[in-house]
Amino acid sequence: MRITAILAMDSTRLIGASNKLPWHIPEDLKRFQQFTKWHIVVMGKNTYFSIPEWHRPLPNRRNIVLTREWLEWVECYPNIDSFLAAMEIEWVDECCVIGGAKLYDQFFDFWLVDTVELTLIDGTHEGDVFVKEFRHNFHEVSHLNFPGWKFVTLKKN
């Protein structure tokens, strides 16, 4: 199964502020939708509940939450291993990891991510959720610059 991590972060690897995005970049939200629509999106419980209720679950996607808690009306798995085993049984081709930090870190630590679709925002911002450094295991294959931020595609080394 091909796994793509989709995330936006600033120069300090900040990805969140009080369970919200610390910035508003409409192009990033469009890109997120473009990459995830009609795909499986995998997230942690906090990320799931950070999605506004009227958009939850994310439409036109198979939403999967990795959590030890059972959530009513949500497809859940207690850990990455059980999620991967279930996807293997179904012959799933690809999925997108969409957060949060603990989930990104685990997928990166286990070398499970093949591609990273990264929105890299210039500077530092206020927030409380950071991902560990992961870019040393990837190489850049493309980027698109905008004033104050850029889209970067990374592939596993």
N, C-alpha and C positions, 0 to 999 in steps of 0.2 A: 504494500500500500504506500502510495506517495503521500507525504504529509507536508503541508505548507503552513508555516506560522505567519499570521498576518497581525502586524502590530505597528503602533506609532509610538515614538519615544523622542525625548529631547537629548541633549548632549550628555546628561547625567544618567541616562537610561530610565528616566521617569516615564511611567505610562499611565498613572492615575492619581486622582485627587479626590478623596472622600467618595470612592466608588463611582467616579465620573471621569470623563476625559478633561485634562487641564487646558484644552484648547478647542477651538471650533474651526475646522478646516473642511468646508463643504466638499472639496475635491477628494479629500481623504475618505469621507463617508461614501462618496460615489464609487471610489476605487474598492473600498471594502465590499460594497454590495456587488460590484462587478466580479470580484474574486469568489464570493461566497454563494451567490444565488445558484440554486439547484444543486448545491453540494451539502455535505455533512459539515456542520460546524461543531467543534468540541470546545467546551468551556468549563470553568469552575463554577461553583455555586454563586459566589459573589458577582462574577461577571454576568451570570444569568439574571440575577436580581437587579443588576444595574441597568438592564434593558428596560426602557419604559414599558409599563404594563400593557399598553395598547399595541406594542410591537412584540410582545412576548407570547409565545416563542417567535423567533425571527421568521417572518413569512418566506415561503418558497425555499426552505432549507430544512434539512433534518437536524434538529437541535439535540445535542447530546451533552449531558452535564456529568462531569466526574466529581462525585461527592460520596461520602460515606452515609449521608442522610438520604432517606427516600423522599422524593418530591412528587407530590400528586400530579398526574398528567404529564410527567416529564420522563423521557428516556434517560435513565441514570446508570452509571457503572461506578463501583466503589474505588477503582484505581485504573491506572494505565494498562496494566497487564490484562485485566478482565475486558476492558474496552477493545484492546488489540485482538484478543482471542475471539470476541464476538464478531469483529469486522472481518477476521480471517475466515470464519465459518460462512459469512455472507459473501465472500469474495469481493469486498469493497475495494475499489480502485484508488480512491483518494479522499482526503479530508482536510479541513482547515482548522487549525488551532487558533482560537481568538482571545484567549486570556483566561484567567489573570496571570499575575506574575509567577505564582507558585507553579502553575501548570506549564507556562512557558519554560521556566527553569528546569522542571522535570523532563520535559520533552527534549530540551537542549542537552541536559546532562546525560541522557541515555542515547544521544546521537540519533534520535528518531526523526528529526526534521530534515527534509530534503531541500526545501526552498523557503526563503524568508522574503515576504513582501513587506518591506519596511518603509514607513513614512518617518523620515528623520527631520525633526524640527530643530531649527537653530536655537542656541542659547539654553538657558535654564528657566524652569518654571516652578511654581509652588505646587507641591503635592506630597503624597505619602506612599506611593507604590512604585517600586523599582524592579527591573529585571537584572539578573546577573549578566556579566559580560559574556557574550556568545559569539561575537563576530570573528574571533580568531579561528573558528572552525568552518568558516565560510569564505567564499570569494565573491566579489561583486561582478555581476554579468551585465548589468545595465543600471542607469540612473537617469532621472529627469529632474532638472533643477527648476525651482520656483523661488520667488523672493521670500526668504525666511524659512524655507523647508524644501525637501526633495523626496521623491520616490526612489527607492533603491531595491533592486532585486539581487538577492544573494543565493548562491548554490553551495551545497555542502562540499567541502574539500575532499 
